[in-house]
């Protein structure tokens, strides 16, 4: 059967959207929603729409309007929710109205890596201007003239950056601007490729990356002679951009076409950046490539190196191979694993028209058959953009052909999946205590024609205390037919107590009318009291009781009783063993709580922050958590144990070395009783077997001998290699000296003298007590530096305030910082102290 002739059509430029939220499934689409008009004003003409989408699926559409502002063209916009319900009236974007204001663009605006509204740009008098809007659509400040924009063509892109600035990317290069519109920098990607001609760029040639960066892409072509015949080559490139608009890292070759027989084979490649919404996720570079029966999309994934931030290809290029002859029009990233591609092609059941098809974002495998889009007029297909909203849903947005500037409208149509689902927006929130509330948004995708509901409740699983840090909140969020979004508000308590960085969760259950993936929301609260910038020091003064100190709040007595041991945590709380008085817990907000009448032999904090492990001697080994209480791990009395994120390494003496998981499983690690051990039981353990030497045990259960000798003391730290960082051991071998060992860097002797004690700063510096040799600091970069000639009795370092706390015996209790030097805390000599 012959293919019927296709009518001649101009190849359209790409339309580009952003992404959606969750979903890892095969998407299925039913009948689309009705076509609706975005603009309210129908006098004159409305055309050339562009769109941006925030994480809630709210769409901002901006367009050119002829005649409404009283003088030629103006720029207008409107905000709508993911269901197409207006979030207010259309509004004029341009401030000055004399003459024409054209070429509008809109992007999500960020502030400190959080979505914070919109930014719009337009052309007026040969220059570009910008206007900021908050999350409710209200203008922030006035119009900002963008310096250096006079040479920017009509084909430019606007990219909002996570740090608050934005970029203008055009055929002439890149211009960077700060949040207030001040020029920050510029660059020209692709310059210096001698013999190659850049192609006219497509809309969507740039998008954001991690680390306040962006990525841009371009194509270039050349012709050359091969044995008397002209052939044609093309290359597609990508390069990262910094927040000032400068080039960042090397150019990355995405694809090349070599030796094509005709110039049409390398024409109109139109490479674009396609990526998930927000600044999470890594992009793909996609381009249109001509074939025998139209054109299809080709694409290649990009990844960003964790250490250098450089871009590099991730896998081979792949084709989004549609099942009918077609020309590729628009492409967008949907739900994190799927791409929606729009084509102009032959409909087997009728005339040529538009249709979309879903493909995998890695590898390009087709996910279902093409779906016709018959409501888009054929002469509007070249202006169409695919605009993702929530889940697998997306809009088609287009303008009427601009044959007559006094006529035409902006249209949109919602395409939605047959599955109805809830999506949580803001599932990880980071707030200041003074913000006063946490706001979570639940958005529905799919068929919205029926009511739906979902139950929610705050859950006390984190370090935040209900009633002290937040108001316990629960209820049922209900959705009327057609309603896409619901809101949950939780009160955050702003008190005067210095606290740690606390968090709680919100859990969702009992869905009706829509499915939910079961994720919880996590709300983290940063304290705003000045004292929270300093670690509290728990100080034991024997008969004078237990005290706390920090440089802002000074001294406060917690108890008149003398503790036997104090174990503090990063949450600024502590577990205190009062001997015959039992085991107690103290929190800066909730105060004292008795945990047990029995005197424990050892207490160690769960590093995940969820409770403690307690050795009650003959009473066995137990775990205590705030929500559950006590759980016995073993009735046997361990000689020692090491707490990790997912369990324990336990030395049972002659019973050997064992690993216990929080899931309740046991595994024997060795029959030999270790002398000491450090590390993470769920990662790498470093075990001193005494005469058997020092060994490492990795997470796969593989032993490796580090040394034949047994150290007197060992501590775990971190160090940087040429291209990575590694765990290192600091080892005191007594008369054998003081050493550093790393699996990558190997052995390095730090000193012939053995220290009496040492602590690290959590990175790559040490503080060392050399006894009568005094107190010293050491780092690989700076070497040794003497801090004091006096021999300290006890030292401890706080990563919270970068302070070294030192007990100099009769000389008193002191704090030392690199920039501030020494500060005396107290004349009295403490028996012991512990840093939170």
C-alpha positions, -999 to 999 in steps of 0.1 A, spaced: 0 0 0 14 33 -11 17 62 14 -6 90 2 13 123 -6 18 146 23 11 183 18 41 206 20 47 220 54 73 242 70 93 223 96 85 239 130 109 248 156 109 230 189 84 238 216 97 228 250 82 222 284 95 211 318 87 180 339 62 165 363 64 149 397 63 112 404 56 80 385 75 51 372 49 34 351 35 30 316 13 60 309 -21 56 294 -42 85 280 -79 88 274 -100 115 257 -84 150 263 -101 178 281 -118 206 261 -98 233 243 -99 265 264 -89 300 258 -61 314 280 -64 351 272 -95 370 285 -92 400 261 -105 391 227 -102 425 211 -72 427 189 -48 397 184 -31 375 210 -2 353 197 33 339 202 26 322 236 53 308 259 48 290 292 66 280 324 55 255 351 63 254 388 65 223 410 28 225 418 20 221 381 8 257 379 12 271 344 21 307 336 14 316 300 28 348 284 20 362 250 21 392 226 -11 412 225 -19 437 197 -39 468 207 -49 463 243 -23 485 260 -31 514 237 0 515 215 9 486 192 20 453 207 21 447 245 29 417 266 3 400 288 3 369 310 -20 347 331 -15 320 358 -36 288 359 -36 257 380 -28 223 366 -65 217 358 -67 249 338 -86 269 364 -75 305 364 -55 318 394 -65 353 386 -71 376 357 -47 382 328 -23 411 335 -1 434 316 36 426 320 53 456 303 53 488 323 60 513 294 32 511 268 45 534 240 54 516 209 58 478 207 67 454 234 74 420 220 92 387 223 80 377 257 95 349 278 86 335 313 105 313 337 102 300 373 121 324 396 141 310 425 153 324 458 180 305 477 173 273 457 135 275 464 108 284 439 97 319 446 75 330 418 81 340 382 104 362 361 92 376 327 112 393 300 103 412 268 117 435 242 111 472 241 130 497 219 156 472 210 165 462 246 152 435 269 135 442 302 126 419 331 99 419 358 98 397 388 66 382 404 61 365 437 45 331 442 10 347 442 16 365 410 21 400 424 49 422 409 81 425 429 97 458 422 96 475 388 107 467 353 145 461 350 164 471 319 189 444 311 222 459 303 240 445 272 208 431 257 205 453 227 220 427 204 198 398 216 177 384 188 141 373 189 151 337 194 165 340 229 158 318 259 152 328 295 166 305 323 159 311 360 187 299 382 184 282 416 205 309 433 181 336 422 197 350 391 188 343 355 204 339 321 195 352 286 208 327 260 207 336 223 225 331 190 248 360 201 259 343 233 250 342 270 242 371 293 240 365 331 221 387 355 217 388 393 184 385 412 180 423 409 187 424 372 223 436 375 246 424 347 269 396 360 288 382 331 287 369 295 301 342 272 300 329 237 296 291 236 310 274 205 334 302 196 366 293 178 353 263 158 371 272 126 355 259 95 321 252 111 290 273 108 266 275 137 229 268 129 202 292 138 193 280 174 160 266 185 139 278 214 147 257 245 184 256 239 192 261 276 181 247 310 192 247 346 215 222 363 226 216 399 248 240 418 233 272 404 245 263 369 228 260 335 235 240 303 232 251 267 234 233 234 240 242 198 246 226 164 271 235 137 276 223 101 302 223 74 307 210 38 338 193 25 350 176 -6 356 139 -7 369 126 -40 352 154 -59 319 150 -42 305 175 -16 295 159 16 280 175 48 289 171 84 271 183 116 281 183 153 259 189 183 275 203 215 266 210 251 284 231 277 277 241 313 272 277 322 279 293 356 255 316 374 271 347 359 267 335 323 303 323 319 314 290 305 319 263 330 339 232 322 347 217 288 325 215 257 308 181 254 303 165 220 268 150 220 265 137 185 280 141 150 268 133 115 295 127 90 295 125 52 258 132 45 250 134 8 227 164 10 226 196 31 190 188 41 203 158 60 221 181 85 197 210 84 172 221 111 187 199 138 174 223 165 191 208 196 173 215 228 178 208 266 150 186 280 151 181 317 130 174 348 113 204 364 131 222 392 169 219 396 169 182 405 176 156 378 200 155 349 190 166 314 190 151 280 200 168 248 175 162 220 176 171 183 156 166 152 171 144 126 158 140 90 148 106 76 133 92 45 97 101 57 100 132 78 120 136 109 123 121 144 138 130 177 172 117 187 185 122 222 214 116 246 215 116 284 239 139 302 253 135 337 272 159 359 304 148 377 299 150 414 334 164 422 341 187 392 305 195 381 317 189 345 291 175 321 297 142 303 275 119 281 257 91 299 252 63 274 247 63 237 224 84 216 189 70 210 160 76 187 124 83 197 111 62 168 74 69 161 54 43 143 40 66 115 58 89 91 60 123 107 78 155 114 90 161 150 76 193 166 79 194 204 93 174 232 90 176 270 100 156 301 70 142 320 72 122 352 109 116 357 110 85 334 89 95 304 91 119 275 61 133 256 69 139 219 45 158 195 46 151 158 29 163 127 23 132 108 0 109 89 -31 97 107 -39 63 93 -76 69 99 -78 103 82 -59 134 71 -25 145 83 -26 160 117 -9 163 151 -4 135 176 18 127 206 36 96 218 53 87 251 88 74 252 113 63 279 136 91 291 165 66 290 168 46 258 137 61 241 116 29 241 80 37 230 54 35 258 22 29 240 8 39 206 5 74 191 -24 94 204 -41 119 180 -46 155 189 -74 165 165 -84 197 182 -52 215 172 -57 233 139 -33 222 113 -20 257 106 -13 261 143 8 230 148 41 248 141 35 271 171 26 243 196 44 235 228 41 206 252 38 218 287 39 191 315 20 198 346 15 169 372 23 132 370 19 121 333 -4 150 325 5 179 302 -10 207 282 -8 215 245 -4 253 242 -6 271 209 -15 304 193 -35 311 162 -14 318 130 -5 355 130 -18 362 95 -36 393 108 -22 410 140 -56 422 150 -70 386 153 -61 353 170 -62 338 205 -40 317 228 -54 282 233 -46 253 256 -58 217 260 -52 194 289 -41 158 281 -43 135 311 -37 100 321 -65 75 327 -51 69 363 -60 94 389 -32 100 414 -23 123 443 12 140 442 29 156 472 46 189 465 71 201 490 78 167 504 111 179 518 107 213 534 135 233 551 121 261 572 133 286 598 115 285 631 104 321 626 85 311 594 57 301 617 41 275 594 48 247 570 26 245 539 23 213 519 5 210 486 -12 179 473 -20 179 436 -42 155 416 -34 143 382 -55 122 357 -93 123 356 -105 150 379 -142 146 372 -150 128 404 -144 138 441 -114 125 460 -99 126 494 -67 117 514 -61 115 551 -30 132 566 -14 134 600 19 146 615 41 119 628 65 120 657 93 100 640 120 127 639 138 149 664 112 176 665 88 174 695 51 177 690 37 206 710 72 221 714 84 224 679 52 221 659 15 217 665 3 181 659 -21 183 629 -43 158 612 -74 157 590 -89 147 556 -80 167 525 -110 166 502 -111 175 465 -143 185 447 -148 175 410 -125 195 389 -103 205 418 -66 199 413 -49 211 444 -53 210 482 -33 227 510 -22 215 544 -9 241 569 10 231 601 20 256 628 57 258 636 64 269 672 88 299 675 103 297 710 133 312 727 151 279 733 183 271 713 177 239 695 192 216 669 181 212 633 149 192 640 124 175 617 91 157 617 71 139 591 35 140 576 20 107 566 -8 100 541 -34 72 542 -69 62 533 -71 76 498 -105 77 480 -109 84 443 -72 86 435 -41 65 442 -10 76 462 25 63 462 28 63 500 56 88 504 58 109 536 66 146 537 95 157 559 97 191 574 130 203 588 131 233 612 162 255 616 164 273 649 169 310 648 183 316 683 219 329 682 229 303 708 220 275 683 252 284 664 273 271 693 274 235 707 262 232 742 289 218 765 278 195 793 302 199 821 306 176 852 318 195 883 315 166 907 299 177 939 289 210 922 266 190 898 260 190 861 261 222 841 257 234 805 276 262 788 277 280 754 292 314 746 259 331 741 238 318 770 266 313 794 263 288 823 232 270 835 230 242 862 210 212 851 214 191 882 229 193 917 238 156 915 271 142 903 268 121 871 289 91 864 287 96 826 271 121 801 264 111 765 252 141 744 239 142 709 238 166 679 202 174 690 216 193 720 201 167 744 219 142 766 216 108 783 229 110 818 240 80 840 235 90 877 247 56 890 224 44 917 201 73 907 194 56 873 195 65 837 180 98 827 173 118 795 174 156 793 161 178 765 163 216 763 126 219 757 109 190 775 133 188 804 140 156 824 127 121 819 138 89 837 146 60 814 155 33 839 163 27 876 192 5 867 228 18 864 240 11 828 276 0 820 276 19 787 254 41 766 260 49 729 240 71 706 224 57 675 241 79 648 208 81 629 195 101 658 168 76 667 175 67 704 204 50 721 219 16 727 224 6 764 245 -21 780 229 -31 813 256 -57 821 240 -89 832 207 -74 821 218 -76 785 221 -52 755 191 -30 747 179 -3 723 157 26 735 138 49 711 115 77 718 85 63 700 89 26 709 107 25 742 129 -5 751 138 -34 728 162 -61 739 189 -69 714 207 -96 733 205 -111 768 243 -115 769 266 -89 783 289 -75 756 325 -64 762 321 -36 737 298 -25 709 299 0 680 268 18 668 262 24 631 233 38 610 218 4 605 229 -16 635 257 -27 657 291 -44 657 292 -63 691 322 -78 708 310 -107 729 345 -116 741 351 -153 737 318 -154 719 334 -135 690 325 -105 670 290 -101 656 269 -78 635 233 -70 644 210 -52 620 181 -30 630 160 -55 610 168 -80 637 192 -102 617 226 -115 631 258 -123 614 291 -135 629 320 -115 618 349 -133 635 356 -159 662 384 -138 676 377 -112 703 389 -77 690 409 -53 711 392 -22 696 371 -12 666 359 19 648 339 27 617 304 20 605 290 -16 610 270 -10 578 300 2 559 337 -4 566 349 -15 600 385 -11 612 393 -38 638 423 -41 660 429 -78 668 458 -71 691 486 -95 682 466 -105 651 471 -70 637 449 -42 623 423 -52 597 395 -36 576 362 -54 570 341 -39 541 303 -41 537 307 -72 515 324 -91 544 359 -90 529 388 -87 553 420 -69 544 451 -66 566 463 -30 572 491 -36 597 508 -64 616 510 -41 646 483 -31 671 478 6 677 474 21 712 447 44 698 430 48 665 405 74 652 387 78 619 389 109 598 387 122 562 412 133 537 413 145 501 432 127 473 439 141 438 404 135 425 383 122 455 381 120 492 387 90 514 383 77 550 417 77 568 429 62 601 450 82 625 470 57 645 491 60 677 517 31 677 534 43 709 571 41 704 564 33 667 552 69 663 520 86 650 507 76 616 480 83 590 467 55 567 442 57 538 431 30 514 440 52 485 468 73 499 486 46 519 508 52 549 523 86 561 542 91 593 530 122 611 554 122 640 580 101 658 564 110 691 533 93 704 505 116 714 487 114 747 455 121 729 442 137 697 409 147 681 400 156 645 378 183 631 357 160 610 376 168 578 414 167 574 429 185 605 440 172 639 445 186 673 472 167 692 482 166 728 519 157 729 520 158 767 549 180 779 554 189 742 522 209 744 491 212 723 494 213 685 473 214 653 482 195 622 469 194 586 483 181 554 482 216 539 497 236 568 517 210 587 522 215 625 513 246 645 518 248 682 487 261 700 500 260 736 530 248 756 508 236 784 498 200 785 460 197 785 440 171 805 412 168 780 404 182 745 373 180 723 363 196 690 329 210 681 319 209 644 290 231 652 310 262 661 345 251 650 357 255 686 383 234 704 374 230 741 403 224 764 407 214 800 440 228 811 437 214 847 445 241 873 448 266 845 411 264 839 386 255 811 392 272 777 378 275 742 400 281 711 391 289 675 413 294 645 402 330 640 394 341 676 422 324 696 417 316 732 387 324 755 386 314 791 353 297 800 359 290 837 387 290 863 374 257 877 388 224 864 360 201 852 359 164 860 347 157 825 328 174 797 308 164 766 300 183 734 266 180 717 
